Amino acid sequence: MEEIIRLEGITKIFPDVIANDNVDLSINAGEIHAIVGENGAGKSTLMKVLDGLYKPDKGKIYIKGKKVTINDPKDAIALGIGMVHQHFMLIPPFSVLENIILGAEPKNGPFLNFKKAEEMVKKFSEGVGFNIDLHTKVEDLSVGEAQRVEIMKLLYRGADILILDEPTAVLAPQEIEELFLVLRKLNSQGKTIIFISHKLNEVLDISHRITVMRKGKVVSTLETKNTTKQEIAQLMVGREVFLKIDKNQVEKREEIIRIEDLWIKGRKENWAVNGVSFSIRSGEILGIAGVEGNGQSELVEGLVGLLPIKKGKIIFKGKDITEKTVRQRRLNIGHIPEDRHKRGLILDFSVAENSILGFHFFKDFLKGIFLDYKKINEHAEKIVKEYDVKTPNIKVPIRNLSGGNQQKIIAGREISFSPEFLIASQPTRGLDIGATEFIHQLLVKLREEGKAILLVSADLDELLNLSDRILVMYNGEIVGAFLEGEADEKELGYYMTGVKRQENLREVLL
């Protein structure tokens, strides 16, 4: 195959971090090329250099054999390169058509020529099976549809090389299938696709070749058909990785938490949780699946006291705690939040201060009315040691730590006070394979110690691997309930997207 992109000696340095260290990479025309690696491996930085968002400190870029300089995304798109970012660059109140043409509008004299724009976009959309109404507002689209709008933006601008950064992170299985159909169709039309991901099953499914990065360097480029998930994982981490967690049979004992007919309003005053009921026993991991925005976040915030319960009850070990404050619930409920920066940490505080956040009122950490930093530091050092947190010391701001190490501090903090009920919400989001493996082993260990665990995750592999039961939420309701082994990703996806629904669930859930 003909080479379309060659990167030679690309080096990109940020303060205290060499993100890309003398990287060489070759991409062939018309291939789907995956780039994988742990967090901080440098894969997104390298692609942002190619897309013109970052300027390399050293190195050369060749497109179709010619040396080029890419100063910004405008230069990149002129060379046929476009990038779909993990966080979409769309304007929600604008229509699909307006978002696609924004910045490259066809004109009729001084005015926009919407008729011509619509004709042009329809021509592109028919070629890839893009069947979304162009006049729909982006805010009314599903995540998968919004992502396809991003792809259409690049095609409209003439991109032949598409870079997708973690494109399946928040998609349901059926949406991932639809995305892969689009990518394969584009690939059959001669488009070159660079696919950044940490989901190895998907990488093996969609790519022709795979480049593995570790610590800012390329460690290997593999033919997809000649490699395995285990080999890729080992190259990414530099050691053997256990991709499946073994769980021992645990006798489910007393009921720890019982949710009865819970109704919760979201922050926009809509009903986000509609009559949800379930219970969890000690020694059980209950997983909750669902496309984001179907009430999972509000359910968790209601359980920990961040959103008011409009109707229903939360029963903890036989006692009604529905009216208890956040602080009162902290005594019994541990919470690993879905957004560690927004809900779990104060980034400018030290590692030590974050290790007691939310528990700072405990007598153990007070000397009169003041914080006892000797005790706090001892507590932090214990978490750092037990959870293998990589940090220069416990006094540095926690923002200086990687996402995986930040997550370990949160997990260590929440578990160190021995809660009988732990809510783990998206506990491995954005984490690399090594940190994910650690969190999974930790949750299974807690299960074996008899803790009750609510696991809310967008990662169906994670739910299927760890959960004893899985509930599916759709439009704020529980629409499906499955024991371990009763459903696979595809079956869960039907319930997540509202295609299927079980009846008479209350008897199963309580």
N, C-alpha and C positions, 0 to 999 in steps of 0.2 A: 504493500500500500504506500501511496505517496505521503510524505511527511508534510503536515500543514502548519504545525507549530513546533519551534525548537527554542527552549530556554537554556541558556548557557551561563553557569556560574552566578545565578541570581542570589544576591544577598540583600536582606532587608533587616536593619537593626533599629529597634526601639530602645528607649532608655532601659538599661539593665537586661535587655532580652535580645538575643539573635533569633529572630523569627524564621528567617530563611538563611541557610548557611551553605553558600556555594552550590545551589541546586541546579542540576541538569535534568531536563524533562523533554521528551519527544512525544508528540501527539500526531497520529495519522489522520489523514482526511477521511471522512465518512465513517469513523468509528465512534462507539460509545466508550469513553475512557473514564474509569472510576479512579478517584483519589481518596484514599483512606488513611487514617492515622488517629492517634489519641488527641485529646484537647491540647492545644499548644504545640502540635507537631508541625504547624506552619502551612497546612493545606489551604485554608481560606485566605491567608495572607498572600500566598503565591498566586492564587487566582485573582485577588484584588490588584496585584501588580500587573497581571495580564489584562485586566479590565480598566486599568488606568486610575484606580482609586488610590493606589500607593505608587510612589516612584522608587525603584530599586536603588540601593546604595552602590551596588556593583552588579555587573552582568549584562548579557545581551539577549534581545528578543528577536527571533526570526519568524516571519509569517510568510508562508509559501516560498521559502528560500531567501527572502529579502530581509535585511536587517531593518528594524523599525524602532521608532521612539514613541512610546505611548505616555502622554502627559496627563490625560484625563479620559473619562468614559466617552467623550465625544470623539477623541482620536481612535479609541477602541472600536466604536460602532462604525466609523469610517473604514476600518479594516475588516468589518464583518464580525466583530466580537461583541457579544452581549451577555450580561449576567443577571440571573434571577436570584435575588438575595433571600436569605432565610426569613427575614422580616420584610414583607412586601412593601414596595414603594408606590402604593396606589392612594388615590384621594377618594375616601369612602362616599362622600355625597355626589361625586361625579358619576356619569354613566360609564358603562363599559367602553363605548365608542370614544367618549371624551378622554378617558384614561389612556386608551391605546394611542391616540393621535397627539396627545399633549406634548408640545415641544417640537412637533414635526407636522403641523397642520397644513393641509393643502389650502391654498388661497384662491380667491376669486377677486382679483384686485386687492383692496385693503381688507376684504372680509374673508371669514372662514368659509370654505366650500364643504359644508357638511354632507351634501349629496355625493360628491366625489369621494370624500373620506369614507362614507359608508360603503360605497361600491368597492373601494380598494380593500377595506378590511374584510368584507364578505368574500372577496376572492381568495384572500389568505386563509380565512376561517374554513371555507369549504374544503380546501386542500388538506387540512389536518383534522377534519371532523369536529370542529369547534362550533357547537350548536347552542351557544348562549345568546339570548336576546341582547343586541347591542345597546338597547335603550334602558336596560335594567341598571339601577344604581349598584355600584360595587358593594355598598354596605349591606345589600340584600342578597349577596352571593354566599355560597358555602366557601370554605377555605380552598377546596380543590378547584372550584370554578375561578376564584380570585387568582390562584396560581396560574391557571391557563390564560387568564388575561395578561399576566406578566409575560408569559411566553409569546403571546400574540403581539405585545408591544415590541419585542425584539425582532420578530419576523417582519412586522410592518416597517421597521427601520432597516431591514436588509441584512440581518445577522445570519451568517452561515455557521458560526461557531457559538454554541449556546453553553454557558456555564451555569449549572444549577447547584446551589449551596444548600445541603440538607433538605431536599425538596419534599421528602415524605414525612418530616418530623411530626406533623399534626394531622395527617390524613388517615381516614378509615381505610380498611383493606380494599374496598371496592373503588375508592378514590385513587388509591395507589395503582390498581389495575388500569383504571382509565388514564392516569398519567403515563404509565408505561406504554399503553397503546399509542398515545400521542407521540412519545419519544421514539418509539420504533417506526412510526409512520414518517416522522421527520428524518430519521436516520436513513430510511429507505429512499427518501428524496435527496439524499446527499449531504444532509446537515451533519456536522461534527458536534458531538455532545460530550461535555465534561461533567461528570456526576460526582459531587462531593457527598460522602455519607459515612455514618458509623454503623449502619444496619447491613451486616455482612450478607444476610440472605438475599437482600434486594440487590446488592452489588453483584453477587454471583448470578443473579437472574437477568440483570439488564445489560451488563457490560461485556465488551470484547477483551479489554485488557484492564489491569488494575495496578496502579502505582501506590506503594506503601511508603508513608513518611513517618519518621520518628525523630524527635528533637531537632526539627528544622532541616533535616536531611532526607534525601530519597534513599531508602534502604533496598528497595527492589521494585522491578516492574514485571508483572506476571501475566501470562496468558490465562484468561479466566477459565477456559475449559480444562486447563492442566493444574489447577490449584484447588485448595479446600478451605473451608471456613477456619479450621484449626490452624492451618499454615499462615493464613493472613493475620489472624489474631496474634499468633506468636511473633510474627514480624513486627506488628504494631507495638507490642508491649515489651518485646525483648526477653520474654520468658514464657513458659507454658501457662495457658489460661484455661480455666474450667468454664466452658460455655454453658453447661447445664448444671444447676444446683441440685444435689441429691437431698431429698427431704425424708426424714424418718417418720414413721407413723406416730402420730401424737393423739393420745386420748383427749377428746374435747370434753372439758369439764364444765364448770359452772358458767352460766351466762354472765358476761361482764357488762355488755352495753346492749341496750334495747331502744330502738327508735320506733315510735308509734305515730303514724299518720302526720308526718312532719310537713309543714307548709312554710316556705321561706320566700320573701320577696328579694329580688336582685337590687342592685344599686340604681337601676332605672325604674324601680317600682313595678316591675313585671313579676309575675309568679315564676320564680326560677326553680323551686322545688315544690312539687305538687303531690302531697299525700304519700310521702315515702315512708315505708316501714321495713325494718330488718333487725336482726340481732346477731351478735358475735360472741362466741364462747372463748374461754381461755384456751390457748394452744391452737388458735385458728387464724389463718390469714384470709380475710374476705376481700376480694378484688372488685373494683368498680371500673367498668369499661364505658367508653362513650366518646363521641366526637366532641371536641372542646366546645363549650358554650351550651351544653345541655343540662346544666344544673349541678355538675360535680363540684365546681369551685364553691358555689353558694352552699351546698350541703356541708362541705368541710368547714366553711366559715361559720355556719350556723352551729355546728357541733362544738367548735372551740369558743364560741361566744362573740365573734366579730360581726355577725348579722343577727338581728332579733328573730326569734321563733314566733311566727304569727299564729300558729295552731299546731297542736301535737305535743309530744313529750319525749324527753331524753331521760332514760332510766339507766343509772350507773349502779350496778350491783344492788338492785332493788330500791334505790333511792332516786327520787325525781330531782334532777339537777338542771331542769329547763331554765329556771330563773337565776341560776348561779352566774356570777360575774366571770370574766375571762381569768382573773387572778385565782378565783376559787377553783375553777376547772383545771388550772395548771397543776394543782396538787395531785390529780389523778390521770390527766390526759397529756401525753406527749404529742408534739405536732412538728413534723418535718414539712414545712410549707412548700407549695408549688413554685413560688417565686422567692428564692433565697435572699435576693437583694432587697425586695420590697417588704417581706414579712419576717425574714429569718435573721437578718444581720443589720448592724449599723456599721457601714463600711469604713468610716473614719475612726471607729473605736478599735482598740487593740484586740488581738486574738484572745487574750485573757479576759477582757471585759465582755467580749461576745460569748465566751464560754459560760457565763452566768446570766446572760440576757433573759429577762423574764423571770429569773429566780433570784434577782439581786436583793429581794426583800426577805429572803431566808435568813434566819438567825445565824446560820453558819458563816455567812459572808458579811456580817455586820459587827462593828465594834462601837457600841453605843448607837449613835445616829449616823455614823460614818461607815463607809465600806472598809472591810478588812482585806487589804490588798495582799497580805501574806497568805491568807486562806484562799483568796481568789486565784493567786498565782499557782498555789499547790494544786488546786482543782484543775486549772488549765493545763499544767504540766502533765497531770495524770491522763487527761483526754488526749493530748498530743502523743503521748507514749502508747496508750492502749489502741488508738485509732490510726497510728502511723501517719500523723499529719506532718507534711513537709513544710517547715517554716524556719526562717533564720532564728527566731526566738518568739516568745509569747507576747512581746511588747510591740511588735510591728503592727501597723494597721492591717486589718483582715482583708482589705481590698488588695493587698500585695500578694495574696495567696491565689493559687489556681482555683477554678470552680470546684474541682474534685476535693481539694483540701478544705475549702470553705464548707462544702457539704458534710465532710467528716466532722468538722467542729460542731455543726448544727446537730447531726445525728448523735455525736458524743454527749452534747449538752442535754438533749431531750431524753436520752436513755439513762444518763448517769443518775437521774433522780427516781429511777425504777417505776415508771408509770405502768399501771396494769393494762391500760389501753393506749395504743400508739396509732396515730393517724400519719401515714406516710403518703404525701401527695406529690406525685411526679418526682419520686426521690432520686432518680438517676437522670433527670432531664439535663442534657448538655454535658453529661459526664462521659469520659472515655471508658474503654473496656475494663481497664484495671480498677478504676474507682467504682464502676458499676458492679463488678464482681464482688468487691468488698462490701458494698451496701446490701447486695443480695444475700451474701453469707450472713451478714449481721441480722437481717430480718428473719431468716430461717432459724438462727440461733435463739432469737427472742421468742419465736413461736415454740421452739422446743423447751424453753424455760417457762412456758405457760402464759405468755402475754397474748392479749387479743389485739389483732392488727387489722386496720382498715387501709388497704392499698389502693390508691387512686392513680391510674396511670394511662397515658396515651399509647404506651408501648405494649402491644398485645403479646409479644413474646414474653415480656416480663410478667404480665398477669398470668399467662398460661403456665409459666415455669414455677411461679411462687404460690399461687392461690389455691386454697382448699375449695372455695366456692367463688364464682364470678357472677356479679349482677351487672346488667347493662342499663344505662340511663339514656333516655331519649325524651326531649322536650320536658325535662324536669321530673319524669316518672321512671320507675323501674319497669322495664318492658320484657326482661328475660332474666332467668336465674338458672345457673348450671353448676353441677358438682364437678370436681376435678376430672378431666378426661371426657366430659360430655360434649364439648364444643371445640372447634378449631377456629383459627383466625377468620376464615371465610364465613362460618356460621355466625360468629359474633358480629361480623360486619353487617349482616342483614338486619340485626336488631339495632345496631348503632345508627343505621341510616333510616330506620322506621319501616323497612320492608316487612319485617316479621314482628310479632308480638305474642307473648304467652298470656293466657287468661288465668284467672283465679290464683294469682301469685301470692296473695297475702298468707295463705295456708303454708306455703313453702318457706316464706321469708321469716315468719315468726315461730 
